[in-house]
Amino acid sequence: MDKQTVVVLFGGRSSEHSISSATAGGVLAAIDRDRYDVIPVGITREGAFVLEQDDPAKFALDAAHMPEVIDNGTRIRWPEAGDRVLRVIAPDGSAVELAAVDVVLPILHGTHGEDGTIQGFFDILEIPYAGGGVLDSAMCMDKHFMKVALESEGIAVSPWVTVRQRAWQQESAPLRAAIAELGLPLFVKPARAGSSVGVSKVESLGELDAALEVAFAEDEKVLVETGIVGREIEVAILETADGVRASLPGEIVLTSRGFYDFEGKYLGGDGVDVVCPAEMSDAEIAAVQQVGVRAFEAVDGKGLARVDVFLTADGGIVVNELNTMPGFTPISMFPKCWIASGLSYGDLITELIEGGLRR
């Protein structure tokens, strides 16, 4: 069988640049080299597309030195519509043809990568790509519209108030009153950011202004949500040739940390355990899997998603959010859930790539 050429695209302009780069390290190490030829393409923090080294160790997840894409002077030239040949401009200005691209694997997190923009770019170029499409990526990147879509399908979400920075600055009193009705504790989060960047837990209304200031630094649109008491359960969703599948659920167990923040997710911070599979009854597993698939379909999901829910003491399931390009390092919950369900990390990457090729 002839090998197919896969562009692994990572980095980007968002605050999650380093996590995307670390994900690339895991993917480059595990992708099936007998099946695919790989072209690593990095996006610098300034937005330049550069040809990167095919070296997983360069992008290893290291809390003391987070990986990133550095501008090396090369520039990628994407093919025009109808042409699949990828080219690179060397620092001396010479152009080199790399290969005809079969599919792009965009392992990008946050704005300009997980919000539908890069997906639209590849749609225009008529280049197949893995993962979410334009609509589901854009909708799930904006937590306000994600909640609206889920509610319209009868899926429970936590009560919330959407706060726009200009409205807060002009007249905060009505918003303060609406937020006070949500009860405590509250979670304040940017509407369009991920990896818990800019998120704060508010135990008293006196902490609200400071929490909003942190969130507004990431996005002018912020959600203030009621804190839901329940087990934090995550289920991985994958679109396969045989239909949409849900993994065994995993659980985030907080032992001393207030919530599952950036340090707990990626930097090995104390006070949190990631358990997969979660200890749940067969009925609970089936219910979470069903809600996960329903949520994926409610946003017109493509490729994959991680659906995060709260399982309450009375058996209720409240969807917290969908992530259309979840953390994909080997230690992240999404791969862990599929490994627990019998799908290896390498085979999971193959499933994603093949899904992009089918589309």
ZAMARGU-4260 file (C-alpha; in steps of 0.2 Angstrom, whole numbers, plus 5000, padded with zeros to 4 digits):
<rodrens>
0) 5000/5000/5000 | 5007/5017/4995 | 5010/5029/5010 | 4999/5044/5012 | 5006/5061/5016
5) 5000/5069/5032 | 5003/5086/5037 | 5004/5087/5057 | 5000/5106/5060 | 5003/5113/5078
10) 5007/5128/5088 | 4997/5143/5084 | 4993/5161/5090 | 4983/5156/5105 | 4987/5155/5123
15) 4987/5136/5121 | 5002/5136/5109 | 5013/5126/5120 | 5000/5113/5124 | 4997/5111/5105
20) 5016/5109/5103 | 5017/5096/5116 | 5003/5087/5108 | 5013/5087/5092 | 5027/5078/5101
25) 5016/5064/5106 | 5008/5062/5089 | 5025/5063/5080 | 5031/5049/5091 | 5016/5038/5089
30) 5009/5040/5071 | 5010/5025/5060 | 5026/5028/5050 | 5023/5012/5039 | 5006/5019/5034
35) 5010/5038/5033 | 5023/5050/5027 | 5023/5065/5039 | 5027/5083/5036 | 5027/5093/5053
40) 5021/5111/5050 | 5022/5123/5065 | 5013/5140/5067 | 5023/5152/5077 | 5015/5163/5090
45) 5015/5177/5077 | 5006/5167/5065 | 5020/5161/5053 | 5019/5144/5045 | 5036/5136/5046
50) 5043/5118/5041 | 5047/5110/5058 | 5059/5096/5062 | 5052/5079/5063 | 5058/5076/5081
55) 5046/5071/5094 | 5059/5075/5108 | 5060/5093/5103 | 5041/5095/5108 | 5041/5084/5124
60) 5030/5091/5138 | 5041/5098/5151 | 5034/5109/5165 | 5051/5118/5167 | 5052/5122/5148
65) 5036/5121/5138 | 5039/5118/5120 | 5035/5130/5106 | 5037/5134/5088 | 5051/5146/5084
70) 5053/5155/5068 | 5067/5146/5058 | 5065/5157/5043 | 5056/5145/5032 | 5039/5148/5025
75) 5026/5135/5020 | 5016/5139/5004 | 5000/5130/5004 | 4993/5124/4987 | 4979/5133/4978
80) 4963/5125/4976 | 4964/5109/4965 | 4982/5107/4968 | 4989/5097/4983 | 5008/5100/4982
85) 5015/5108/4998 | 5030/5119/4995 | 5042/5128/5007 | 5052/5144/5005 | 5069/5142/5012
90) 5078/5156/5022 | 5088/5160/5006 | 5072/5162/4996 | 5073/5146/4986 | 5057/5136/4984
95) 5056/5117/4987 | 5041/5105/4983 | 5039/5094/4998 | 5025/5082/4993 | 5006/5081/4988
100) 4996/5082/5004 | 4983/5069/5007 | 4976/5075/5023 | 4980/5088/5037 | 4980/5084/5055
105) 4977/5100/5064 | 4981/5098/5082 | 4978/5116/5086 | 4970/5122/5102 | 4961/5139/5105
110) 4958/5154/5093 | 4964/5153/5075 | 4964/5134/5076 | 4950/5126/5086 | 4937/5139/5082
115) 4933/5135/5064 | 4945/5147/5055 | 4958/5135/5050 | 4945/5122/5045 | 4937/5135/5034
120) 4954/5139/5026 | 4957/5121/5022 | 4939/5119/5015 | 4943/5134/5003 | 4959/5125/4998
125) 4950/5109/4996 | 4962/5100/5007 | 4955/5086/5018 | 4958/5088/5036 | 4954/5078/5052
130) 4944/5083/5067 | 4930/5096/5069 | 4922/5105/5054 | 4918/5124/5053 | 4902/5124/5062
135) 4905/5113/5077 | 4922/5120/5080 | 4915/5138/5080 | 4900/5134/5091 | 4910/5124/5104
140) 4924/5137/5105 | 4910/5149/5110 | 4904/5142/5126 | 4888/5154/5126 | 4882/5147/5109
145) 4887/5129/5114 | 4875/5130/5129 | 4862/5138/5118 | 4863/5123/5106 | 4863/5110/5119
150) 4848/5118/5128 | 4838/5118/5112 | 4840/5099/5111 | 4835/5097/5129 | 4852/5093/5136
155) 4855/5100/5154 | 4869/5113/5156 | 4874/5124/5171 | 4864/5140/5173 | 4874/5155/5167
160) 4875/5173/5163 | 4885/5180/5148 | 4895/5196/5152 | 4902/5207/5138 | 4916/5218/5144
165) 4908/5234/5137 | 4891/5231/5145 | 4900/5227/5162 | 4910/5244/5160 | 4895/5254/5156
170) 4882/5247/5168 | 4886/5232/5179 | 4871/5233/5191 | 4859/5222/5181 | 4873/5210/5177
175) 4878/5209/5196 | 4860/5206/5201 | 4858/5192/5188 | 4874/5184/5193 | 4869/5185/5212
180) 4854/5174/5208 | 4865/5160/5201 | 4871/5156/5219 | 4889/5152/5225 | 4901/5146/5221
185) 4903/5152/5204 | 4915/5149/5189 | 4921/5163/5179 | 4928/5159/5162 | 4932/5167/5145
190) 4919/5162/5132 | 4932/5157/5119 | 4947/5150/5127 | 4952/5133/5133 | 4964/5123/5144
195) 4956/5132/5159 | 4966/5148/5154 | 4958/5163/5162 | 4946/5153/5173 | 4943/5157/5191
200) 4932/5149/5205 | 4923/5163/5215 | 4918/5158/5233 | 4910/5176/5237 | 4903/5190/5226
205) 4918/5201/5233 | 4929/5190/5222 | 4919/5193/5206 | 4927/5209/5199 | 4945/5202/5200
210) 4939/5185/5192 | 4931/5195/5178 | 4947/5205/5175 | 4957/5189/5173 | 4944/5182/5161
215) 4943/5198/5151 | 4961/5197/5148 | 4958/5182/5137 | 4941/5187/5129 | 4929/5202/5130
220) 4915/5189/5132 | 4914/5180/5148 | 4903/5167/5156 | 4898/5166/5174 | 4891/5149/5179
225) 4884/5141/5194 | 4896/5129/5201 | 4888/5111/5200 | 4891/5099/5214 | 4894/5082/5207
230) 4908/5070/5200 | 4918/5077/5185 | 4916/5064/5172 | 4923/5065/5154 | 4919/5054/5139
235) 4928/5054/5123 | 4918/5054/5106 | 4925/5048/5090 | 4917/5047/5073 | 4922/5031/5064
240) 4918/5022/5048 | 4905/5012/5058 | 4897/5028/5066 | 4899/5038/5081 | 4907/5029/5096
245) 4908/5034/5115 | 4923/5028/5125 | 4922/5022/5143 | 4921/5038/5154 | 4935/5045/5165
250) 4934/5055/5180 | 4944/5070/5187 | 4946/5068/5206 | 4950/5083/5215 | 4959/5079/5231
255) 4965/5097/5237 | 4964/5108/5221 | 4949/5120/5219 | 4946/5115/5201 | 4954/5106/5186
260) 4965/5121/5181 | 4980/5123/5169 | 4993/5117/5181 | 4983/5102/5186 | 4980/5097/5168
265) 4997/5099/5161 | 5010/5103/5173 | 5008/5089/5185 | 5001/5099/5199 | 4996/5091/5215
270) 4979/5089/5221 | 4971/5081/5206 | 4970/5063/5199 | 4964/5058/5182 | 4956/5041/5183
275) 4951/5031/5168 | 4940/5021/5167 | 4929/5029/5181 | 4921/5018/5194 | 4903/5019/5188
280) 4889/5007/5187 | 4884/5000/5170 | 4869/5011/5170 | 4879/5027/5174 | 4891/5023/5160
285) 4878/5020/5147 | 4869/5036/5152 | 4885/5047/5151 | 4889/5039/5134 | 4872/5042/5128
290) 4872/5061/5133 | 4890/5062/5126 | 4884/5056/5109 | 4868/5067/5110 | 4879/5082/5114
295) 4891/5078/5099 | 4876/5077/5087 | 4868/5093/5094 | 4882/5103/5088 | 4884/5094/5072
300) 4900/5086/5078 | 4913/5080/5066 | 4929/5069/5069 | 4930/5069/5088 | 4926/5078/5104
305) 4928/5076/5123 | 4912/5079/5132 | 4914/5085/5150 | 4899/5082/5162 | 4894/5083/5180
310) 4886/5067/5187 | 4875/5073/5202 | 4871/5064/5217 | 4853/5061/5211 | 4859/5053/5195
315) 4857/5069/5184 | 4870/5073/5170 | 4874/5091/5167 | 4885/5095/5152 | 4899/5107/5156
320) 4907/5109/5139 | 4912/5100/5123 | 4930/5101/5116 | 4932/5098/5098 | 4951/5096/5099
325) 4954/5090/5117 | 4971/5089/5125 | 4979/5075/5115 | 4996/5072/5124 | 4998/5054/5129
330) 4993/5058/5147 | 4978/5068/5142 | 4960/5061/5146 | 4954/5059/5128 | 4968/5046/5123
335) 4967/5038/5141 | 4948/5035/5139 | 4951/5027/5122 | 4966/5016/5128 | 4955/5010/5142
340) 4942/5006/5129 | 4954/4995/5119 | 4961/5008/5106 | 4979/5012/5107 | 4986/5030/5106
345) 4993/5026/5089 | 4977/5018/5082 | 4968/5033/5088 | 4978/5044/5078 | 4975/5033/5063
350) 4956/5033/5066 | 4957/5052/5066 | 4967/5053/5050 | 4956/5040/5041 | 4941/5050/5046
355) 4948/5066/5038 | 4952/5056/5022 | 4934/5049/5021 | 4927/5067/5022
</rodrens>
